[in-house]
Amino acid sequence: MNEQAEITPHAVSVQAAPLYWQVGILWAVLATGAQTGGAYALMWELCPRGSGPPPHFHDQDEQFYVLDGEITYRANGQELRATAGSS
């Protein structure tokens, strides 16, 4: 029998979300894995120029949507650049 965690609707603004500084980035936690039944987590990030983690990998998928500015990152051995409006 496959039991799923109970998922309850919620809404939170960036201003009301828990905030953390890590690797030079301000993170606002909009949804945790516990709140989504383990389906995903959702973060809003303020990434000043030059901020970010060292090279690393995840077992799960990771997606970015760039609201403003640009980001350069490596994925599957390729360097990629995304600008505002890119996903």
PyMOL Python script that loads the backbone (N, CA, C, O; Angstrom):
from pymol import cmd

cmd.read_pdbstr("""\
ATOM      1  N   MET A   1       0.839  -1.177   0.000  1.00  0.00           N
ATOM      2  CA  MET A   1       0.000   0.000   0.000  1.00  0.00           C
ATOM      3  C   MET A   1       0.887   1.245   0.000  1.00  0.00           C
ATOM      4  O   MET A   1       1.796   1.358   0.822  1.00  0.00           O
ATOM      5  N   ASN A   2       0.632   2.164  -0.902  1.00  0.00           N
ATOM      6  CA  ASN A   2       1.415   3.389  -1.014  1.00  0.00           C
ATOM      7  C   ASN A   2       0.686   4.532  -0.322  1.00  0.00           C
ATOM      8  O   ASN A   2      -0.293   5.063  -0.846  1.00  0.00           O
ATOM      9  N   GLU A   3       1.171   4.906   0.856  1.00  0.00           N
ATOM     10  CA  GLU A   3       0.552   6.008   1.581  1.00  0.00           C
ATOM     11  C   GLU A   3       1.223   7.307   1.189  1.00  0.00           C
ATOM     12  O   GLU A   3       2.450   7.388   1.124  1.00  0.00           O
ATOM     13  N   GLN A   4       0.416   8.324   0.928  1.00  0.00           N
ATOM     14  CA  GLN A   4       0.950   9.632   0.597  1.00  0.00           C
ATOM     15  C   GLN A   4       0.745  10.566   1.768  1.00  0.00           C
ATOM     16  O   GLN A   4      -0.240  10.463   2.499  1.00  0.00           O
ATOM     17  N   ALA A   5       1.688  11.483   1.938  1.00  0.00           N
ATOM     18  CA  ALA A   5       1.569  12.476   2.994  1.00  0.00           C
ATOM     19  C   ALA A   5       0.399  13.399   2.682  1.00  0.00           C
ATOM     20  O   ALA A   5       0.089  13.662   1.521  1.00  0.00           O
ATOM     21  N   GLU A   6      -0.235  13.878   3.724  1.00  0.00           N
ATOM     22  CA  GLU A   6      -1.335  14.815   3.545  1.00  0.00           C
ATOM     23  C   GLU A   6      -0.775  16.147   3.055  1.00  0.00           C
ATOM     24  O   GLU A   6       0.182  16.672   3.624  1.00  0.00           O
ATOM     25  N   ILE A   7      -1.369  16.685   2.006  1.00  0.00           N
ATOM     26  CA  ILE A   7      -0.950  17.969   1.454  1.00  0.00           C
ATOM     27  C   ILE A   7      -2.023  18.988   1.784  1.00  0.00           C
ATOM     28  O   ILE A   7      -3.201  18.781   1.494  1.00  0.00           O
ATOM     29  N   THR A   8      -1.608  20.087   2.390  1.00  0.00           N
ATOM     30  CA  THR A   8      -2.557  21.137   2.732  1.00  0.00           C
ATOM     31  C   THR A   8      -2.217  22.401   1.953  1.00  0.00           C
ATOM     32  O   THR A   8      -1.047  22.775   1.862  1.00  0.00           O
ATOM     33  N   PRO A   9      -3.220  23.058   1.396  1.00  0.00           N
ATOM     34  CA  PRO A   9      -2.969  24.300   0.657  1.00  0.00           C
ATOM     35  C   PRO A   9      -2.376  25.361   1.575  1.00  0.00           C
ATOM     36  O   PRO A   9      -2.694  25.421   2.763  1.00  0.00           O
ATOM     37  N   HIS A  10      -1.525  26.182   1.018  1.00  0.00           N
ATOM     38  CA  HIS A  10      -0.968  27.298   1.776  1.00  0.00           C
ATOM     39  C   HIS A  10      -0.533  28.379   0.807  1.00  0.00           C
ATOM     40  O   HIS A  10      -0.357  28.124  -0.385  1.00  0.00           O
ATOM     41  N   ALA A  11      -0.363  29.568   1.315  1.00  0.00           N
ATOM     42  CA  ALA A  11       0.131  30.684   0.516  1.00  0.00           C
ATOM     43  C   ALA A  11       1.049  31.511   1.400  1.00  0.00           C
ATOM     44  O   ALA A  11       0.760  31.731   2.576  1.00  0.00           O
ATOM     45  N   VAL A  12       2.146  31.965   0.834  1.00  0.00           N
ATOM     46  CA  VAL A  12       3.081  32.795   1.584  1.00  0.00           C
ATOM     47  C   VAL A  12       3.740  33.773   0.610  1.00  0.00           C
ATOM     48  O   VAL A  12       4.045  33.421  -0.529  1.00  0.00           O
ATOM     49  N   SER A  13       3.952  34.995   1.073  1.00  0.00           N
ATOM     50  CA  SER A  13       4.661  35.981   0.255  1.00  0.00           C
ATOM     51  C   SER A  13       6.143  35.922   0.584  1.00  0.00           C
ATOM     52  O   SER A  13       6.535  35.395   1.625  1.00  0.00           O
ATOM     53  N   VAL A  14       6.959  36.458  -0.297  1.00  0.00           N
ATOM     54  CA  VAL A  14       8.404  36.511  -0.043  1.00  0.00           C
ATOM     55  C   VAL A  14       8.661  37.265   1.255  1.00  0.00           C
ATOM     56  O   VAL A  14       9.540  36.885   2.029  1.00  0.00           O
ATOM     57  N   GLN A  15       7.898  38.335   1.501  1.00  0.00           N
ATOM     58  CA  GLN A  15       8.090  39.150   2.699  1.00  0.00           C
ATOM     59  C   GLN A  15       7.765  38.391   3.990  1.00  0.00           C
ATOM     60  O   GLN A  15       8.327  38.701   5.040  1.00  0.00           O
ATOM     61  N   ALA A  16       6.874  37.410   3.926  1.00  0.00           N
ATOM     62  CA  ALA A  16       6.464  36.669   5.119  1.00  0.00           C
ATOM     63  C   ALA A  16       7.158  35.308   5.253  1.00  0.00           C
ATOM     64  O   ALA A  16       7.015  34.637   6.275  1.00  0.00           O
ATOM     65  N   ALA A  17       7.900  34.906   4.236  1.00  0.00           N
ATOM     66  CA  ALA A  17       8.539  33.583   4.229  1.00  0.00           C
ATOM     67  C   ALA A  17       9.754  33.561   5.155  1.00  0.00           C
ATOM     68  O   ALA A  17      10.367  34.600   5.399  1.00  0.00           O
ATOM     69  N   PRO A  18      10.105  32.378   5.672  1.00  0.00           N
ATOM     70  CA  PRO A  18      11.368  32.257   6.421  1.00  0.00           C
ATOM     71  C   PRO A  18      12.534  32.605   5.495  1.00  0.00           C
ATOM     72  O   PRO A  18      12.569  32.168   4.344  1.00  0.00           O
ATOM     73  N   LEU A  19      13.491  33.396   6.003  1.00  0.00           N
ATOM     74  CA  LEU A  19      14.626  33.851   5.207  1.00  0.00           C
ATOM     75  C   LEU A  19      15.925  33.292   5.755  1.00  0.00           C
ATOM     76  O   LEU A  19      16.088  33.152   6.967  1.00  0.00           O
ATOM     77  N   TYR A  20      16.856  32.970   4.851  1.00  0.00           N
ATOM     78  CA  TYR A  20      18.169  32.446   5.223  1.00  0.00           C
ATOM     79  C   TYR A  20      19.221  33.023   4.288  1.00  0.00           C
ATOM     80  O   TYR A  20      18.959  33.197   3.098  1.00  0.00           O
ATOM     81  N   TRP A  21      20.412  33.323   4.812  1.00  0.00           N
ATOM     82  CA  TRP A  21      21.575  33.661   3.992  1.00  0.00           C
ATOM     83  C   TRP A  21      22.456  32.443   3.921  1.00  0.00           C
ATOM     84  O   TRP A  21      22.803  31.870   4.954  1.00  0.00           O
ATOM     85  N   GLN A  22      22.828  32.034   2.722  1.00  0.00           N
ATOM     86  CA  GLN A  22      23.744  30.910   2.545  1.00  0.00           C
ATOM     87  C   GLN A  22      24.464  31.093   1.209  1.00  0.00           C
ATOM     88  O   GLN A  22      23.832  31.453   0.216  1.00  0.00           O
ATOM     89  N   VAL A  23      25.758  30.854   1.170  1.00  0.00           N
ATOM     90  CA  VAL A  23      26.636  31.000   0.006  1.00  0.00           C
ATOM     91  C   VAL A  23      26.419  32.350  -0.698  1.00  0.00           C
ATOM     92  O   VAL A  23      26.442  32.431  -1.926  1.00  0.00           O
ATOM     93  N   GLY A  24      26.209  33.402   0.100  1.00  0.00           N
ATOM     94  CA  GLY A  24      26.047  34.741  -0.452  1.00  0.00           C
ATOM     95  C   GLY A  24      24.690  35.019  -1.058  1.00  0.00           C
ATOM     96  O   GLY A  24      24.505  36.058  -1.691  1.00  0.00           O
ATOM     97  N   ILE A  25      23.726  34.113  -0.883  1.00  0.00           N
ATOM     98  CA  ILE A  25      22.390  34.232  -1.466  1.00  0.00           C
ATOM     99  C   ILE A  25      21.364  34.373  -0.348  1.00  0.00           C
ATOM    100  O   ILE A  25      21.448  33.688   0.672  1.00  0.00           O
ATOM    101  N   LEU A  26      20.387  35.272  -0.546  1.00  0.00           N
ATOM    102  CA  LEU A  26      19.253  35.371   0.372  1.00  0.00           C
ATOM    103  C   LEU A  26      18.163  34.440  -0.146  1.00  0.00           C
ATOM    104  O   LEU A  26      17.681  34.599  -1.268  1.00  0.00           O
ATOM    105  N   TRP A  27      17.780  33.469   0.679  1.00  0.00           N
ATOM    106  CA  TRP A  27      16.777  32.459   0.303  1.00  0.00           C
ATOM    107  C   TRP A  27      15.485  32.722   1.074  1.00  0.00           C
ATOM    108  O   TRP A  27      15.519  32.899   2.291  1.00  0.00           O
ATOM    109  N   ALA A  28      14.353  32.750   0.380  1.00  0.00           N
ATOM    110  CA  ALA A  28      13.033  32.800   1.003  1.00  0.00           C
ATOM    111  C   ALA A  28      12.362  31.460   0.708  1.00  0.00           C
ATOM    112  O   ALA A  28      12.189  31.093  -0.454  1.00  0.00           O
ATOM    113  N   VAL A  29      11.989  30.737   1.746  1.00  0.00           N
ATOM    114  CA  VAL A  29      11.386  29.412   1.580  1.00  0.00           C
ATOM    115  C   VAL A  29       9.878  29.586   1.404  1.00  0.00           C
ATOM    116  O   VAL A  29       9.161  29.883   2.359  1.00  0.00           O
ATOM    117  N   LEU A  30       9.408  29.396   0.167  1.00  0.00           N
ATOM    118  CA  LEU A  30       7.990  29.571  -0.143  1.00  0.00           C
ATOM    119  C   LEU A  30       7.188  28.295   0.069  1.00  0.00           C
ATOM    120  O   LEU A  30       6.009  28.364   0.416  1.00  0.00           O
ATOM    121  N   ALA A  31       7.795  27.144  -0.130  1.00  0.00           N
ATOM    122  CA  ALA A  31       7.137  25.854   0.115  1.00  0.00           C
ATOM    123  C   ALA A  31       8.208  24.828   0.426  1.00  0.00           C
ATOM    124  O   ALA A  31       9.220  24.748  -0.270  1.00  0.00           O
ATOM    125  N   THR A  32       7.991  24.054   1.453  1.00  0.00           N
ATOM    126  CA  THR A  32       8.933  23.004   1.824  1.00  0.00           C
ATOM    127  C   THR A  32       8.455  21.656   1.291  1.00  0.00           C
ATOM    128  O   THR A  32       7.294  21.506   0.909  1.00  0.00           O
ATOM    129  N   GLY A  33       9.344  20.694   1.268  1.00  0.00           N
ATOM    130  CA  GLY A  33       8.962  19.342   0.881  1.00  0.00           C
ATOM    131  C   GLY A  33       7.870  18.792   1.777  1.00  0.00           C
ATOM    132  O   GLY A  33       6.984  18.075   1.313  1.00  0.00           O
ATOM    133  N   ALA A  34       7.927  19.124   3.063  1.00  0.00           N
ATOM    134  CA  ALA A  34       6.891  18.664   3.995  1.00  0.00           C
ATOM    135  C   ALA A  34       5.524  19.239   3.626  1.00  0.00           C
ATOM    136  O   ALA A  34       4.508  18.561   3.776  1.00  0.00           O
ATOM    137  N   GLN A  35       5.491  20.488   3.144  1.00  0.00           N
ATOM    138  CA  GLN A  35       4.217  21.118   2.782  1.00  0.00           C
ATOM    139  C   GLN A  35       3.657  20.602   1.457  1.00  0.00           C
ATOM    140  O   GLN A  35       2.466  20.760   1.190  1.00  0.00           O
ATOM    141  N   THR A  36       4.502  19.986   0.625  1.00  0.00           N
ATOM    142  CA  THR A  36       4.055  19.504  -0.688  1.00  0.00           C
ATOM    143  C   THR A  36       4.029  17.982  -0.768  1.00  0.00           C
ATOM    144  O   THR A  36       3.990  17.414  -1.860  1.00  0.00           O
ATOM    145  N   GLY A  37       4.050  17.336   0.366  1.00  0.00           N
ATOM    146  CA  GLY A  37       4.036  15.873   0.371  1.00  0.00           C
ATOM    147  C   GLY A  37       5.291  15.283  -0.248  1.00  0.00           C
ATOM    148  O   GLY A  37       5.262  14.169  -0.770  1.00  0.00           O
ATOM    149  N   GLY A  38       6.405  16.029  -0.192  1.00  0.00           N
ATOM    150  CA  GLY A  38       7.663  15.543  -0.749  1.00  0.00           C
ATOM    151  C   GLY A  38       7.783  15.710  -2.252  1.00  0.00           C
ATOM    152  O   GLY A  38       8.749  15.235  -2.849  1.00  0.00           O
ATOM    153  N   ALA A  39       6.815  16.379  -2.879  1.00  0.00           N
ATOM    154  CA  ALA A  39       6.834  16.534  -4.336  1.00  0.00           C
ATOM    155  C   ALA A  39       7.891  17.536  -4.800  1.00  0.00           C
ATOM    156  O   ALA A  39       8.539  17.324  -5.825  1.00  0.00           O
ATOM    157  N   TYR A  40       8.066  18.615  -4.059  1.00  0.00           N
ATOM    158  CA  TYR A  40       9.035  19.646  -4.438  1.00  0.00           C
ATOM    159  C   TYR A  40       9.204  20.631  -3.289  1.00  0.00           C
ATOM    160  O   TYR A  40       8.447  20.609  -2.319  1.00  0.00           O
ATOM    161  N   ALA A  41      10.199  21.486  -3.410  1.00  0.00           N
ATOM    162  CA  ALA A  41      10.373  22.646  -2.541  1.00  0.00           C
ATOM    163  C   ALA A  41      10.485  23.855  -3.464  1.00  0.00           C
ATOM    164  O   ALA A  41      10.962  23.728  -4.591  1.00  0.00           O
ATOM    165  N   LEU A  42      10.055  25.015  -3.003  1.00  0.00           N
ATOM    166  CA  LEU A  42      10.075  26.219  -3.824  1.00  0.00           C
ATOM    167  C   LEU A  42      10.780  27.329  -3.062  1.00  0.00           C
ATOM    168  O   LEU A  42      10.407  27.658  -1.936  1.00  0.00           O
ATOM    169  N   MET A  43      11.802  27.900  -3.687  1.00  0.00           N
ATOM    170  CA  MET A  43      12.592  28.969  -3.082  1.00  0.00           C
ATOM    171  C   MET A  43      12.595  30.192  -3.984  1.00  0.00           C
ATOM    172  O   MET A  43      12.609  30.077  -5.210  1.00  0.00           O
ATOM    173  N   TRP A  44      12.583  31.356  -3.364  1.00  0.00           N
ATOM    174  CA  TRP A  44      12.863  32.613  -4.043  1.00  0.00           C
ATOM    175  C   TRP A  44      14.255  33.000  -3.592  1.00  0.00           C
ATOM    176  O   TRP A  44      14.568  32.904  -2.405  1.00  0.00           O
ATOM    177  N   GLU A  45      15.108  33.442  -4.528  1.00  0.00           N
ATOM    178  CA  GLU A  45      16.490  33.751  -4.175  1.00  0.00           C
ATOM    179  C   GLU A  45      16.895  35.124  -4.694  1.00  0.00           C
ATOM    180  O   GLU A  45      16.556  35.502  -5.815  1.00  0.00           O
ATOM    181  N   LEU A  46      17.627  35.865  -3.863  1.00  0.00           N
ATOM    182  CA  LEU A  46      18.285  37.093  -4.279  1.00  0.00           C
ATOM    183  C   LEU A  46      19.764  36.768  -4.360  1.00  0.00           C
ATOM    184  O   LEU A  46      20.413  36.520  -3.344  1.00  0.00           O
ATOM    185  N   CYS A  47      20.291  36.773  -5.575  1.00  0.00           N
ATOM    186  CA  CYS A  47      21.665  36.330  -5.828  1.00  0.00           C
ATOM    187  C   CYS A  47      22.507  37.507  -6.304  1.00  0.00           C
ATOM    188  O   CYS A  47      22.510  37.813  -7.496  1.00  0.00           O
ATOM    189  N   PRO A  48      23.226  38.178  -5.392  1.00  0.00           N
ATOM    190  CA  PRO A  48      24.101  39.264  -5.834  1.00  0.00           C
ATOM    191  C   PRO A  48      25.189  38.739  -6.776  1.00  0.00           C
ATOM    192  O   PRO A  48      25.539  37.560  -6.728  1.00  0.00           O
ATOM    193  N   ARG A  49      25.713  39.605  -7.619  1.00  0.00           N
ATOM    194  CA  ARG A  49      26.772  39.229  -8.564  1.00  0.00           C
ATOM    195  C   ARG A  49      27.898  38.530  -7.812  1.00  0.00           C
ATOM    196  O   ARG A  49      28.362  39.009  -6.777  1.00  0.00           O
ATOM    197  N   GLY A  50      28.329  37.389  -8.346  1.00  0.00           N
ATOM    198  CA  GLY A  50      29.435  36.635  -7.759  1.00  0.00           C
ATOM    199  C   GLY A  50      29.026  35.678  -6.654  1.00  0.00           C
ATOM    200  O   GLY A  50      29.872  34.950  -6.133  1.00  0.00           O
ATOM    201  N   SER A  51      27.756  35.658  -6.283  1.00  0.00           N
ATOM    202  CA  SER A  51      27.310  34.743  -5.227  1.00  0.00           C
ATOM    203  C   SER A  51      27.038  33.370  -5.810  1.00  0.00           C
ATOM    204  O   SER A  51      26.988  33.201  -7.029  1.00  0.00           O
ATOM    205  N   GLY A  52      26.864  32.401  -4.945  1.00  0.00           N
ATOM    206  CA  GLY A  52      26.480  31.068  -5.390  1.00  0.00           C
ATOM    207  C   GLY A  52      27.355  29.986  -4.818  1.00  0.00           C
ATOM    208  O   GLY A  52      28.440  30.255  -4.304  1.00  0.00           O
ATOM    209  N   PRO A  53      26.885  28.770  -4.908  1.00  0.00           N
ATOM    210  CA  PRO A  53      27.609  27.635  -4.350  1.00  0.00           C
ATOM    211  C   PRO A  53      28.752  27.187  -5.255  1.00  0.00           C
ATOM    212  O   PRO A  53      28.801  27.555  -6.429  1.00  0.00           O
ATOM    213  N   PRO A  54      29.659  26.402  -4.715  1.00  0.00           N
ATOM    214  CA  PRO A  54      30.678  25.782  -5.565  1.00  0.00           C
ATOM    215  C   PRO A  54      30.019  24.693  -6.418  1.00  0.00           C
ATOM    216  O   PRO A  54      28.863  24.343  -6.181  1.00  0.00           O
ATOM    217  N   PRO A  55      30.736  24.159  -7.398  1.00  0.00           N
ATOM    218  CA  PRO A  55      30.153  23.079  -8.208  1.00  0.00           C
ATOM    219  C   PRO A  55      29.612  21.956  -7.315  1.00  0.00           C
ATOM    220  O   PRO A  55      30.263  21.544  -6.355  1.00  0.00           O
ATOM    221  N   HIS A  56      28.431  21.478  -7.643  1.00  0.00           N
ATOM    222  CA  HIS A  56      27.774  20.422  -6.867  1.00  0.00           C
ATOM    223  C   HIS A  56      26.724  19.755  -7.751  1.00  0.00           C
ATOM    224  O   HIS A  56      26.493  20.191  -8.879  1.00  0.00           O
ATOM    225  N   PHE A  57      26.093  18.703  -7.246  1.00  0.00           N
ATOM    226  CA  PHE A  57      25.017  18.052  -7.988  1.00  0.00           C
ATOM    227  C   PHE A  57      23.897  17.692  -7.026  1.00  0.00           C
ATOM    228  O   PHE A  57      24.082  17.654  -5.810  1.00  0.00           O
ATOM    229  N   HIS A  58      22.733  17.429  -7.601  1.00  0.00           N
ATOM    230  CA  HIS A  58      21.555  17.016  -6.847  1.00  0.00           C
ATOM    231  C   HIS A  58      21.043  15.705  -7.422  1.00  0.00           C
ATOM    232  O   HIS A  58      21.184  15.447  -8.617  1.00  0.00           O
ATOM    233  N   ASP A  59      20.456  14.887  -6.579  1.00  0.00           N
ATOM    234  CA  ASP A  59      19.790  13.676  -7.054  1.00  0.00           C
ATOM    235  C   ASP A  59      18.426  14.016  -7.657  1.00  0.00           C
ATOM    236  O   ASP A  59      17.893  13.259  -8.469  1.00  0.00           O
ATOM    237  N   GLN A  60      17.873  15.148  -7.258  1.00  0.00           N
ATOM    238  CA  GLN A  60      16.572  15.567  -7.776  1.00  0.00           C
ATOM    239  C   GLN A  60      16.766  16.654  -8.831  1.00  0.00           C
ATOM    240  O   GLN A  60      17.847  17.229  -8.954  1.00  0.00           O
ATOM    241  N   ASP A  61      15.710  16.924  -9.585  1.00  0.00           N
ATOM    242  CA  ASP A  61      15.757  17.981 -10.597  1.00  0.00           C
ATOM    243  C   ASP A  61      15.813  19.344  -9.922  1.00  0.00           C
ATOM    244  O   ASP A  61      15.351  19.514  -8.794  1.00  0.00           O
ATOM    245  N   GLU A  62      16.384  20.304 -10.626  1.00  0.00           N
ATOM    246  CA  GLU A  62      16.437  21.682 -10.149  1.00  0.00           C
ATOM    247  C   GLU A  62      16.092  22.581 -11.324  1.00  0.00           C
ATOM    248  O   GLU A  62      16.580  22.372 -12.435  1.00  0.00           O
ATOM    249  N   GLN A  63      15.255  23.575 -11.085  1.00  0.00           N
ATOM    250  CA  GLN A  63      14.830  24.480 -12.156  1.00  0.00           C
ATOM    251  C   GLN A  63      14.965  25.910 -11.664  1.00  0.00           C
ATOM    252  O   GLN A  63      14.733  26.206 -10.492  1.00  0.00           O
ATOM    253  N   PHE A  64      15.346  26.795 -12.584  1.00  0.00           N
ATOM    254  CA  PHE A  64      15.474  28.213 -12.277  1.00  0.00           C
ATOM    255  C   PHE A  64      14.568  29.004 -13.206  1.00  0.00           C
ATOM    256  O   PHE A  64      14.375  28.633 -14.364  1.00  0.00           O
ATOM    257  N   TYR A  65      14.012  30.096 -12.693  1.00  0.00           N
ATOM    258  CA  TYR A  65      13.340  31.088 -13.527  1.00  0.00           C
ATOM    259  C   TYR A  65      13.957  32.422 -13.152  1.00  0.00           C
ATOM    260  O   TYR A  65      13.873  32.839 -11.997  1.00  0.00           O
ATOM    261  N   VAL A  66      14.574  33.097 -14.106  1.00  0.00           N
ATOM    262  CA  VAL A  66      15.308  34.337 -13.842  1.00  0.00           C
ATOM    263  C   VAL A  66      14.352  35.521 -13.994  1.00  0.00           C
ATOM    264  O   VAL A  66      13.832  35.776 -15.080  1.00  0.00           O
ATOM    265  N   LEU A  67      14.128  36.244 -12.886  1.00  0.00           N
ATOM    266  CA  LEU A  67      13.245  37.406 -12.912  1.00  0.00           C
ATOM    267  C   LEU A  67      13.960  38.652 -13.410  1.00  0.00           C
ATOM    268  O   LEU A  67      13.380  39.461 -14.134  1.00  0.00           O
ATOM    269  N   ASP A  68      15.236  38.807 -13.015  1.00  0.00           N
ATOM    270  CA  ASP A  68      15.988  40.006 -13.342  1.00  0.00           C
ATOM    271  C   ASP A  68      17.465  39.648 -13.423  1.00  0.00           C
ATOM    272  O   ASP A  68      17.930  38.773 -12.692  1.00  0.00           O
ATOM    273  N   GLY A  69      18.195  40.300 -14.287  1.00  0.00           N
ATOM    274  CA  GLY A  69      19.625  40.041 -14.397  1.00  0.00           C
ATOM    275  C   GLY A  69      19.905  38.797 -15.227  1.00  0.00           C
ATOM    276  O   GLY A  69      19.180  38.478 -16.170  1.00  0.00           O
ATOM    277  N   GLU A  70      20.978  38.101 -14.851  1.00  0.00           N
ATOM    278  CA  GLU A  70      21.356  36.894 -15.579  1.00  0.00           C
ATOM    279  C   GLU A  70      22.105  35.951 -14.651  1.00  0.00           C
ATOM    280  O   GLU A  70      22.593  36.350 -13.594  1.00  0.00           O
ATOM    281  N   ILE A  71      22.186  34.690 -15.066  1.00  0.00           N
ATOM    282  CA  ILE A  71      22.906  33.674 -14.306  1.00  0.00           C
ATOM    283  C   ILE A  71      23.699  32.814 -15.288  1.00  0.00           C
ATOM    284  O   ILE A  71      23.226  32.507 -16.382  1.00  0.00           O
ATOM    285  N   THR A  72      24.894  32.435 -14.891  1.00  0.00           N
ATOM    286  CA  THR A  72      25.697  31.487 -15.656  1.00  0.00           C
ATOM    287  C   THR A  72      25.911  30.268 -14.775  1.00  0.00           C
ATOM    288  O   THR A  72      26.324  30.405 -13.624  1.00  0.00           O
ATOM    289  N   TYR A  73      25.641  29.096 -15.288  1.00  0.00           N
ATOM    290  CA  TYR A  73      25.775  27.868 -14.507  1.00  0.00           C
ATOM    291  C   TYR A  73      26.216  26.730 -15.408  1.00  0.00           C
ATOM    292  O   TYR A  73      26.171  26.840 -16.633  1.00  0.00           O
ATOM    293  N   ARG A  74      26.638  25.647 -14.799  1.00  0.00           N
ATOM    294  CA  ARG A  74      27.047  24.452 -15.541  1.00  0.00           C
ATOM    295  C   ARG A  74      26.024  23.351 -15.291  1.00  0.00           C
ATOM    296  O   ARG A  74      25.589  23.135 -14.160  1.00  0.00           O
ATOM    297  N   ALA A  75      25.652  22.666 -16.351  1.00  0.00           N
ATOM    298  CA  ALA A  75      24.738  21.529 -16.252  1.00  0.00           C
ATOM    299  C   ALA A  75      25.125  20.519 -17.320  1.00  0.00           C
ATOM    300  O   ALA A  75      25.306  20.875 -18.484  1.00  0.00           O
ATOM    301  N   ASN A  76      25.250  19.274 -16.927  1.00  0.00           N
ATOM    302  CA  ASN A  76      25.634  18.205 -17.864  1.00  0.00           C
ATOM    303  C   ASN A  76      26.886  18.552 -18.663  1.00  0.00           C
ATOM    304  O   ASN A  76      26.976  18.260 -19.856  1.00  0.00           O
ATOM    305  N   GLY A  77      27.849  19.180 -17.989  1.00  0.00           N
ATOM    306  CA  GLY A  77      29.115  19.495 -18.625  1.00  0.00           C
ATOM    307  C   GLY A  77      29.101  20.712 -19.537  1.00  0.00           C
ATOM    308  O   GLY A  77      30.106  21.006 -20.183  1.00  0.00           O
ATOM    309  N   GLN A  78      27.986  21.421 -19.603  1.00  0.00           N
ATOM    310  CA  GLN A  78      27.881  22.607 -20.451  1.00  0.00           C
ATOM    311  C   GLN A  78      27.730  23.852 -19.596  1.00  0.00           C
ATOM    312  O   GLN A  78      27.066  23.817 -18.561  1.00  0.00           O
ATOM    313  N   GLU A  79      28.341  24.953 -20.019  1.00  0.00           N
ATOM    314  CA  GLU A  79      28.123  26.233 -19.358  1.00  0.00           C
ATOM    315  C   GLU A  79      26.944  26.912 -20.044  1.00  0.00           C
ATOM    316  O   GLU A  79      26.928  27.073 -21.264  1.00  0.00           O
ATOM    317  N   LEU A  80      25.970  27.304 -19.252  1.00  0.00           N
ATOM    318  CA  LEU A  80      24.742  27.893 -19.793  1.00  0.00           C
ATOM    319  C   LEU A  80      24.539  29.278 -19.185  1.00  0.00           C
ATOM    320  O   LEU A  80      24.890  29.512 -18.029  1.00  0.00           O
ATOM    321  N   ARG A  81      23.976  30.183 -19.961  1.00  0.00           N
ATOM    322  CA  ARG A  81      23.674  31.533 -19.501  1.00  0.00           C
ATOM    323  C   ARG A  81      22.191  31.768 -19.688  1.00  0.00           C
ATOM    324  O   ARG A  81      21.647  31.528 -20.766  1.00  0.00           O
ATOM    325  N   ALA A  82      21.533  32.241 -18.634  1.00  0.00           N
ATOM    326  CA  ALA A  82      20.111  32.542 -18.707  1.00  0.00           C
ATOM    327  C   ALA A  82      19.902  34.004 -18.295  1.00  0.00           C
ATOM    328  O   ALA A  82      20.513  34.481 -17.339  1.00  0.00           O
ATOM    329  N   THR A  83      19.046  34.698 -19.018  1.00  0.00           N
ATOM    330  CA  THR A  83      18.750  36.097 -18.739  1.00  0.00           C
ATOM    331  C   THR A  83      17.311  36.235 -18.239  1.00  0.00           C
ATOM    332  O   THR A  83      16.561  35.260 -18.218  1.00  0.00           O
ATOM    333  N   ALA A  84      16.933  37.443 -17.837  1.00  0.00           N
ATOM    334  CA  ALA A  84      15.590  37.693 -17.321  1.00  0.00           C
ATOM    335  C   ALA A  84      14.536  37.123 -18.262  1.00  0.00           C
ATOM    336  O   ALA A  84      14.592  37.326 -19.475  1.00  0.00           O
ATOM    337  N   GLY A  85      13.579  36.412 -17.688  1.00  0.00           N
ATOM    338  CA  GLY A  85      12.514  35.782 -18.469  1.00  0.00           C
ATOM    339  C   GLY A  85      12.832  34.367 -18.902  1.00  0.00           C
ATOM    340  O   GLY A  85      11.980  33.689 -19.477  1.00  0.00           O
ATOM    341  N   SER A  86      14.055  33.906 -18.634  1.00  0.00           N
ATOM    342  CA  SER A  86      14.465  32.542 -19.019  1.00  0.00           C
ATOM    343  C   SER A  86      14.150  31.547 -17.930  1.00  0.00           C
ATOM    344  O   SER A  86      14.105  31.894 -16.750  1.00  0.00           O
ATOM    345  N   SER A  87      13.933  30.317 -18.325  1.00  0.00           N
ATOM    346  CA  SER A  87      13.750  29.219 -17.383  1.00  0.00           C
ATOM    347  C   SER A  87      14.741  28.133 -17.734  1.00  0.00           C
ATOM    348  O   SER A  87      14.778  27.094 -17.074  1.00  0.00           O
TER     349      SER A  87
END
""", "prot")
cmd.dss("prot")
cmd.show_as("cartoon", "prot")
cmd.util.cbc("prot")
cmd.orient("prot")
